[in-house]
Every structure is written in C-alpha cells, then in structure tokens.
Amino acid sequence: MRTAILLGAGSSLPAGFPSTELLTEQVLSGSGVRRHTDNTYVIDDSQPTDKISSYVTRLLRHIHDQANQYLMKHVERPANYEDIYYIIDQVYEEEFFESENPAIYDYMDNLFKEMEPLCKSAGMDHKQLLNEMRNYIADVVWRSLNRIVDSSGHLRALEVACKSNYVSSISTLCHDTHVESYLEVQEISLDDGFSEEELGVRYWNGNFSSIHKIPFLKLHGSVNWFRLRLDSSESFYDDKIGIPLDGDHNHTRGSDGKFQFSLDGRPILLIGTFNKIPKYTQGIIRELHYQFRQTLLKSDQLLVCGYSFGDKGINTEIIEWYYAERGRRLLIIHPNSEELVANARGAIRNKWDGWAENGGVRLISKRFEDVKKDELLDYLKK
C-alpha cells in the first residue's frame, strides 16, 4: 500500500522544539527580543529590549487579549501567535487595498486609536507599525526554530518506513529542518525541489522528477529558505530562492561568483491561520501544493502525525483525496482521539464517525515518539 505522510508541528515536539504555546509566550513577552540594525528582530537575553520592540509587544498583547476573549467564548481555546498574525495580516492587507472587507473597519478604527500614540513616538505610520508587528512575529518564530537538535530518536520509525518502499511522499507543515536532516544522515534520498550545491547554495528549481528519491514537501516554508538577489541588481528578474548551506543568508555568491544578499532578511515562512490559504496559490508554495496533490493521488493511504486538522486548505486537500477513489484511508498517530476530533475543523470533524465506521480512518493511540518501527510497518502493510 503506497503511503503519503503528512507531519504537523506536533511531530517536532519530541525533538525539543518549542510548542505553539511556548512560541506564543515568547512573542508576547518580548523577553530578550530587540530590533537589529538590519531591521530584523533577534533574541538576545544579554541585551535590553529596545523601544520599537516594546511598542510592538504592547500592541501584540492588546490584539491577543481581544482575540483570546473571542476564541475562548466561541471555540474554547486560547489565542496563539498565529491567530494574532492573521488579524494583523487582515488589517495590513486592507490598508494596502489587497482586500476589501467592510466587516473589519470598526475593528481597524479601534486598533488605530490604540496605535496612534505609539506611531507618533516611533516615527512610523500605521502601515509601517503593522508591518513591524508581522516581521516581529516571523523573526521570533524562525529564530526560535532555527536550531540543530541531537534528539531525533523519535524518527526511527519514519526512517524504517522510508526504507521499506511503502512511502510515496513526505509533506510537512513544520518550519524546522530536523526531519530532512535526520533522514539525509540515514542516507534516505529526498527530492525537495532544490538543486545540487552551487558555490555553497542550493537553488529552488521545482524539479521533483527523480524516481529514486522520496518527494519531501515543506508546505509552509522553511527556516533556511531565503530570497536572494545579486548586490549589483535591482530587478525582480534576478531573484532566486536558495538554501545557504553555511547558514549565512546575507553573504552568498551567485553562480557567477558575485555577491548576493537576502532580499527580505528573513526566510520564507507561512504564518497565521486563514490568511495562509491565499498564499497556497503563490510562488514556491503554489508549486509545493501542486506536488502535494499529485503525490496524494498516487497514494492509497495517508499517514498523519502531529497535525490536528486545523488548516482549512490542507483539510480540503485531504477530503478531496479521500473521496476521489474508494478504498483510501487515513492512518493517524495521536494519543487522544476524542481530543483530536474535538479540535478538528468541522469539515473533518463532521465526517469522522462515517470514516471510522467504514474503516476509512484508523488511529494509533500513541505519541509519535512511542510508536515502534515494526509496529508502524505492520500498519502500513495492512
């Protein structure tokens, strides 16, 4: 049985990466966060928080408090950094005429009143301060996740599955790099859409044609993907997306040996909730989601781990795959099925009982790190 694998953020927790709750605490506290001279935000506990970072965190806490009241009342869960980012992104898009949503104008007026004294003190307008808030969240998230971990024992079962020839693709919603790093050390060839090294950089080419490699799709971006541009260029025609292999995204060389710089200063990440869905139709992310659909269509089974079915776009892909051909099934690793179903969005939650009755969904009631390699192989064979 050909099995596609989908990993959510929960699959990174056993390796020691921070949870959504911990990332939210870091974003709201601002502890050790300061604005660097390159206009990105860094986490440095040895330095005091600067004025701009203080303004940003004050506004983020204001937005969080309002979001938290709503979500606790209507959804019975606390607000997190992705909810905050979604709200800011809506207002930002409205300010730049990228959306037209009259329903949020009252909220915008109230938010701008809260922002006004901080804008004056910081010497910024509303658009600039909104963008600072988005950048602040993105920088705190990627710097918190951009680390090398030693504890990857929980991936042993995944390694064995990949070597069994049952796995048709691996897709992940995680921004960190610990899964691909571990599998490559284990000599499992992955096809991630990037070229072989050129002067210390691997460039995006969108080529997933190798029949000897497992497609590896990072559907929400990655902490090591950067937009690069030659120092001598001012044109979007010359921009490339690359992975600097030494980790220094500001000092790379193009194929002709000329210096490049990181155009944004931060990696390509999708952050937020419903605002991610339009991004699924843009640039590198569009190509990855196309490949996601294609690899699903070639699979009889979808193994899901660390994902709580909270992304409407991803849920739609799963549902359409499931009903495209009879006999397909979901295999889900999660320690608590009731919690999983309760937290899933309605499109999945309302179909769950029917899927379970027809044998279309099967649950391994364990944490990812507790699943034994032979146990997972037995499930994939059935």
C-alpha positions as CSV (number, residue, x, y, z in Angstrom):
1,M,0.0,0.0,0.0
2,R,1.5,3.3,-1.1
3,T,1.5,5.8,1.8
4,A,1.8,9.5,1.8
5,I,3.0,11.1,5.1
6,L,1.8,14.4,6.5
7,L,3.6,15.8,9.5
8,G,2.3,18.7,11.6
9,A,4.1,20.9,14.2
10,G,3.4,18.3,16.9
11,S,5.9,15.9,15.2
12,S,8.7,18.3,16.1
13,L,8.0,18.5,19.8
14,P,9.8,15.3,20.8
15,A,13.0,16.8,19.3
16,G,12.8,19.6,21.8
17,F,11.4,22.4,19.5
18,P,9.0,24.9,21.2
19,S,5.3,24.3,21.1
20,T,2.8,26.8,19.8
21,E,2.1,27.8,23.4
22,L,5.7,28.4,24.1
23,L,6.2,30.4,20.9
24,T,3.2,32.5,21.8
25,E,4.6,33.2,25.3
26,Q,7.9,34.3,23.7
27,V,6.1,36.6,21.2
28,L,4.0,38.3,23.8
29,S,6.7,38.6,26.5
30,G,9.3,40.2,24.2
31,S,11.9,38.9,26.6
32,G,15.4,39.3,25.1
33,V,14.0,40.4,21.7
34,R,15.4,43.5,20.1
35,R,15.4,45.1,16.7
36,H,18.8,44.6,15.0
37,T,20.5,47.2,12.7
38,D,19.5,45.1,9.7
39,N,15.8,45.7,10.7
40,T,15.2,42.1,11.7
41,Y,14.4,41.0,15.3
42,V,16.9,38.9,17.2
43,I,16.6,37.1,20.6
44,D,19.5,38.1,22.9
45,D,18.9,37.8,26.6
46,S,22.1,39.8,27.3
47,Q,20.6,42.9,25.8
48,P,17.7,45.1,27.0
49,T,14.5,45.3,24.9
50,D,14.6,48.3,22.6
51,K,11.9,50.9,22.2
52,I,10.4,49.6,18.9
53,S,10.2,46.0,20.3
54,S,8.4,47.4,23.4
55,Y,5.9,49.2,21.2
56,V,5.3,46.1,19.1
57,T,4.8,43.7,22.1
58,R,2.4,46.2,23.7
59,L,0.2,46.1,20.6
60,L,0.5,42.4,20.2
61,R,-0.7,41.9,23.8
62,H,-3.6,44.2,23.1
63,I,-4.6,42.2,20.0
64,H,-4.1,38.9,21.8
65,D,-6.4,39.9,24.7
66,Q,-9.2,40.7,22.3
67,A,-8.7,37.5,20.2
68,N,-8.4,35.4,23.3
69,Q,-11.8,36.7,24.6
70,Y,-13.5,35.7,21.4
71,L,-11.8,32.3,20.9
72,M,-12.3,31.2,24.5
73,K,-16.0,32.1,24.2
74,H,-16.8,30.7,20.8
75,V,-14.1,28.0,20.2
76,E,-13.0,27.2,23.7
77,R,-9.3,27.5,23.0
78,P,-6.7,30.3,23.8
79,A,-5.4,32.6,21.1
80,N,-1.9,31.9,19.8
81,Y,0.7,33.8,17.8
82,E,-0.8,32.5,14.5
83,D,-4.2,34.0,15.4
84,I,-2.5,37.3,16.2
85,Y,-0.7,37.3,12.9
86,Y,-3.9,36.5,11.0
87,I,-5.6,39.6,12.5
88,I,-2.7,41.9,11.8
89,D,-2.4,40.5,8.2
90,Q,-6.1,41.2,7.5
91,V,-5.7,44.9,8.6
92,Y,-2.4,45.2,6.7
93,E,-3.9,43.8,3.5
94,E,-6.9,46.2,3.9
95,E,-4.5,49.2,4.3
96,F,-2.7,48.3,1.1
97,F,-6.0,47.7,-0.9
98,E,-5.2,44.0,-1.3
99,S,-8.6,43.1,0.2
100,E,-12.0,44.7,0.6
101,N,-13.6,43.7,3.8
102,P,-16.1,46.2,5.3
103,A,-16.7,44.0,8.2
104,I,-13.4,44.8,9.8
105,Y,-13.5,48.6,9.6
106,D,-14.8,49.1,13.1
107,Y,-12.0,46.9,14.4
108,M,-9.4,48.8,12.4
109,D,-10.6,52.2,13.8
110,N,-10.3,50.9,17.4
111,L,-6.9,49.4,16.7
112,F,-5.6,52.5,15.0
113,K,-6.6,54.6,18.1
114,E,-4.6,52.2,20.2
115,M,-1.7,52.5,17.8
116,E,-1.7,56.3,17.4
117,P,0.5,57.4,20.3
118,L,2.9,54.6,19.6
119,C,3.1,55.6,15.9
120,K,4.0,59.1,16.9
121,S,6.6,58.1,19.4
122,A,8.2,55.6,17.0
123,G,8.0,57.9,14.0
124,M,6.0,55.4,11.9
125,D,2.6,55.4,10.2
126,H,0.0,52.6,10.7
127,K,1.2,50.6,7.8
128,Q,4.8,50.6,9.0
129,L,3.9,49.6,12.5
130,L,1.6,46.9,11.3
131,N,4.5,45.5,9.1
132,E,6.8,45.7,12.1
133,M,4.4,43.5,14.1
134,R,4.3,40.9,11.3
135,N,8.1,40.9,11.0
136,Y,8.5,40.7,14.7
137,I,6.3,37.6,15.0
138,A,8.0,35.9,11.9
139,D,11.5,36.7,13.3
140,V,10.8,35.4,16.8
141,V,9.3,32.2,15.3
142,W,12.1,31.4,12.8
143,R,14.9,32.3,15.2
144,S,13.3,30.0,17.9
145,L,13.0,27.1,15.4
146,N,16.3,27.6,13.6
147,R,18.4,25.2,15.6
148,I,20.3,21.9,15.3
149,V,18.9,19.2,17.5
150,D,20.5,15.9,18.6
151,S,17.4,14.1,19.8
152,S,15.9,12.5,16.7
153,G,15.3,9.0,18.1
154,H,11.5,9.5,17.6
155,L,12.1,9.5,13.8
156,R,13.5,5.9,13.8
157,A,10.1,4.5,12.8
158,L,9.8,7.1,10.0
159,E,13.3,6.1,8.8
160,V,12.4,2.4,8.7
161,A,9.1,3.2,6.8
162,C,11.0,5.2,4.2
163,K,13.5,2.3,3.7
164,S,10.6,-0.1,3.2
165,N,9.4,1.4,-0.1
166,Y,5.9,2.0,1.3
167,V,6.3,5.8,1.4
168,S,5.4,7.7,-1.7
169,S,6.0,11.2,-0.3
170,I,6.6,13.2,2.9
171,S,4.8,16.5,3.4
172,T,5.4,18.7,6.4
173,L,3.8,21.8,7.9
174,C,6.9,22.3,10.1
175,H,9.3,25.2,9.5
176,D,12.3,23.5,11.2
177,T,14.8,21.2,9.4
178,H,15.2,18.3,11.8
179,V,13.3,15.7,9.7
180,E,15.2,16.2,6.5
181,S,18.5,16.5,8.3
182,Y,17.9,13.2,10.1
183,L,16.8,11.3,7.0
184,E,19.7,12.5,4.9
185,V,22.1,11.3,7.6
186,Q,20.4,7.9,7.3
187,E,21.1,8.0,3.6
188,I,17.5,8.4,2.6
189,S,17.4,10.4,-0.6
190,L,14.8,13.2,-0.6
191,D,13.6,15.3,-3.5
192,D,12.9,18.7,-2.1
193,G,12.7,20.8,-5.3
194,F,16.2,22.4,-4.8
195,S,19.3,21.9,-7.0
196,E,22.6,20.4,-6.1
197,E,25.0,22.8,-4.4
198,E,26.3,25.8,-6.4
199,L,29.0,27.8,-4.6
200,G,27.5,26.9,-1.2
201,V,23.8,27.4,-2.2
202,R,21.1,25.1,-3.3
203,Y,18.6,26.9,-5.5
204,W,14.9,26.2,-6.0
205,N,14.1,24.7,-9.4
206,G,10.9,22.9,-8.6
207,N,12.2,19.6,-10.1
208,F,10.6,16.6,-8.5
209,S,11.2,14.2,-11.4
210,S,13.6,11.7,-9.7
211,I,12.2,8.2,-9.4
212,H,14.9,7.3,-6.9
213,K,14.1,9.9,-4.3
214,I,11.2,10.5,-1.9
215,P,9.4,13.8,-2.6
216,F,9.8,16.0,0.5
217,L,7.4,18.9,0.6
218,K,7.6,21.8,3.1
219,L,4.1,23.3,2.6
220,H,4.5,26.2,5.0
221,G,8.1,27.2,4.1
222,S,11.3,26.6,5.9
223,V,13.7,28.5,8.3
224,N,16.5,28.1,5.7
225,W,14.8,29.3,2.5
226,F,15.7,32.8,1.5
227,R,15.1,35.1,-1.4
228,L,18.5,36.1,-2.8
229,R,19.5,38.9,-5.1
230,L,22.8,40.0,-6.6
231,D,24.3,43.1,-5.0
232,S,24.6,44.6,-8.4
233,S,20.9,44.0,-9.3
234,E,17.7,46.0,-8.6
235,S,15.4,43.7,-10.6
236,F,13.0,41.1,-9.5
237,Y,14.0,39.1,-12.6
238,D,17.3,38.3,-10.9
239,D,15.8,37.0,-7.6
240,K,16.3,33.4,-6.7
241,I,15.2,31.2,-3.7
242,G,18.1,29.4,-2.2
243,I,19.3,27.4,0.8
244,P,22.7,28.8,2.0
245,L,24.4,25.7,3.3
246,D,26.6,27.5,5.8
247,G,23.6,29.3,7.3
248,D,24.8,32.8,6.4
249,H,22.0,34.1,4.2
250,N,23.4,37.6,3.9
251,H,26.8,36.6,2.3
252,T,26.3,34.2,-0.5
253,R,27.7,34.1,-4.1
254,G,25.7,33.6,-7.3
255,S,26.7,31.1,-10.0
256,D,29.0,33.7,-11.5
257,G,30.7,34.3,-8.2
258,K,29.2,37.7,-7.5
259,F,27.9,38.5,-4.0
260,Q,24.3,38.1,-3.2
261,F,22.2,39.3,-0.3
262,S,19.0,38.2,1.4
263,L,16.2,40.4,0.0
264,D,13.9,40.1,3.0
265,G,16.4,39.4,5.7
266,R,14.1,36.6,6.9
267,P,13.2,33.2,5.5
268,I,10.1,32.2,3.5
269,L,7.5,31.1,6.1
270,L,3.7,31.0,6.1
271,I,2.4,32.2,9.5
272,G,-1.2,32.7,10.5
273,T,-4.5,30.9,10.1
274,F,-6.9,31.6,7.3
275,N,-4.5,34.0,5.6
276,K,-2.3,31.1,4.6
277,I,-4.9,29.8,2.1
278,P,-4.4,32.6,-0.5
279,K,-0.6,32.1,-0.1
280,Y,-1.1,28.5,-1.3
281,T,-1.6,29.9,-4.8
282,Q,1.6,31.9,-4.9
283,G,5.2,31.3,-5.9
284,I,7.1,28.4,-4.5
285,I,4.3,27.5,-2.1
286,R,1.9,27.0,-5.1
287,E,4.3,24.6,-6.7
288,L,4.7,22.6,-3.5
289,H,0.9,22.3,-3.0
290,Y,0.6,21.1,-6.6
291,Q,3.1,18.4,-5.8
292,F,1.3,17.6,-2.6
293,R,-1.9,17.0,-4.6
294,Q,0.0,14.9,-7.1
295,T,1.7,12.7,-4.6
296,L,-1.6,12.2,-2.7
297,L,-3.3,11.0,-5.8
298,K,-0.6,8.3,-6.2
299,S,-1.2,7.1,-2.6
300,D,-3.8,4.7,-1.1
301,Q,-3.2,5.8,2.4
302,L,-2.3,9.0,4.3
303,L,-0.3,8.7,7.5
304,V,-0.9,11.8,9.6
305,C,1.2,12.7,12.7
306,G,1.4,15.9,14.7
307,Y,-1.4,17.6,12.8
308,S,-4.7,18.5,14.5
309,F,-6.7,19.2,11.3
310,G,-6.9,22.9,11.9
311,D,-5.9,24.2,8.4
312,K,-8.9,24.6,6.1
313,G,-6.7,24.4,3.0
314,I,-4.9,21.2,4.0
315,N,-8.2,19.7,5.2
316,T,-9.8,20.3,1.8
317,E,-6.9,18.5,0.0
318,I,-7.3,15.5,2.4
319,I,-11.1,15.3,1.9
320,E,-10.9,15.6,-1.9
321,W,-8.2,12.9,-2.0
322,Y,-10.2,10.6,0.3
323,Y,-13.3,10.8,-1.9
324,A,-11.5,10.7,-5.3
325,E,-11.2,6.9,-5.1
326,R,-12.9,4.2,-2.9
327,G,-10.7,2.3,-0.5
328,R,-8.5,5.1,0.6
329,R,-7.9,5.5,4.3
330,L,-6.3,7.7,6.9
331,L,-3.8,6.3,9.4
332,I,-3.4,8.8,12.3
333,I,-0.9,8.8,15.1
334,H,-2.4,10.6,18.1
335,P,-2.6,9.7,21.8
336,N,-6.2,11.0,22.3
337,S,-8.8,10.5,19.6
338,E,-11.6,12.5,21.4
339,E,-9.3,15.5,21.8
340,L,-8.2,15.2,18.2
341,V,-11.7,15.1,16.8
342,A,-13.0,17.9,19.1
343,N,-10.2,20.2,18.0
344,A,-10.5,19.4,14.2
345,R,-12.4,21.9,12.0
346,G,-15.9,21.0,11.0
347,A,-15.2,19.6,7.6
348,I,-13.1,16.8,9.1
349,R,-15.0,16.5,12.5
350,N,-18.4,16.0,10.8
351,K,-17.0,13.2,8.6
352,W,-15.0,11.4,11.2
353,D,-17.7,8.9,12.5
354,G,-18.6,7.9,9.0
355,W,-15.0,7.4,8.1
356,A,-14.4,5.3,11.2
357,E,-17.5,3.1,10.6
358,N,-16.4,2.4,7.1
359,G,-12.8,1.6,8.0
360,G,-11.6,4.7,6.3
361,V,-9.7,6.0,9.4
362,R,-7.6,4.1,11.8
363,L,-5.9,5.6,14.9
364,I,-2.7,4.6,16.5
365,S,-3.4,5.8,20.1
366,K,0.2,6.8,20.9
367,R,2.6,9.7,20.9
368,F,4.8,9.8,17.8
369,E,7.9,9.0,19.8
370,D,6.3,5.9,21.3
371,V,5.5,4.2,18.0
372,K,7.8,1.3,17.4
373,K,9.3,0.8,14.0
374,D,7.9,-2.7,13.5
375,E,4.5,-1.6,14.7
376,L,4.3,1.2,12.1
377,L,5.4,-1.2,9.4
378,D,2.6,-3.6,10.3
379,Y,0.1,-0.8,10.0
380,L,1.5,0.3,6.6
381,K,1.3,-3.2,5.2
382,K,-2.3,-3.8,6.1
